[in-house]
Amino acid sequence: METAEPPAAAGVRMDWWAVPSTVRSRVEASLGSPWPDAVTQVGGFSPGVAARVRLADGGGSS
């Protein structure tokens, strides 16, 4: 049986804007407001996305 190696914990995160637009659209829909800006947070131990968004209605999510 072949096993896949987990990604290295290099502290390099995927950029928010590299996430497929269909996923970003679903996140926007679940937050209930479009966002004019999102900032990818750097560092950490996961190659996953970590981003802060400022919503068009003034709210935010981090």
PEHU-V289055 format. One record per residue. N is the residue number from 0. RES is the residue in three letters. D_FIRST is the distance of its C-alpha to the first C-alpha in whole Angstrom. Layout:
n/res/d_first
N/RES/D_FIRST
N/RES/D_FIRST
This chain:
n/res/d_first
0/MET/0
1/GLU/4
2/THR/7
3/ALA/10
4/GLU/13
5/PRO/16
6/PRO/19
7/ALA/21
8/ALA/24
9/ALA/27
10/GLY/29
11/VAL/30
12/ARG/30
13/MET/29
14/ASP/33
15/TRP/34
16/TRP/35
17/ALA/32
18/VAL/31
19/PRO/31
20/SER/35
21/THR/33
22/VAL/32
23/ARG/35
24/SER/37
25/ARG/36
26/VAL/36
27/GLU/40
28/ALA/40
29/SER/39
30/LEU/41
31/GLY/44
32/SER/46
33/PRO/45
34/TRP/45
35/PRO/46
36/ASP/44
37/ALA/41
38/VAL/40
39/THR/37
40/GLN/37
41/VAL/35
42/GLY/33
43/GLY/31
44/PHE/28
45/SER/26
46/PRO/25
47/GLY/26
48/VAL/30
49/ALA/33
50/ALA/36
51/ARG/40
52/VAL/42
53/ARG/45
54/LEU/46
55/ALA/49
56/ASP/51
57/GLY/51
58/GLY/48
59/GLY/45
60/SER/42
61/SER/40
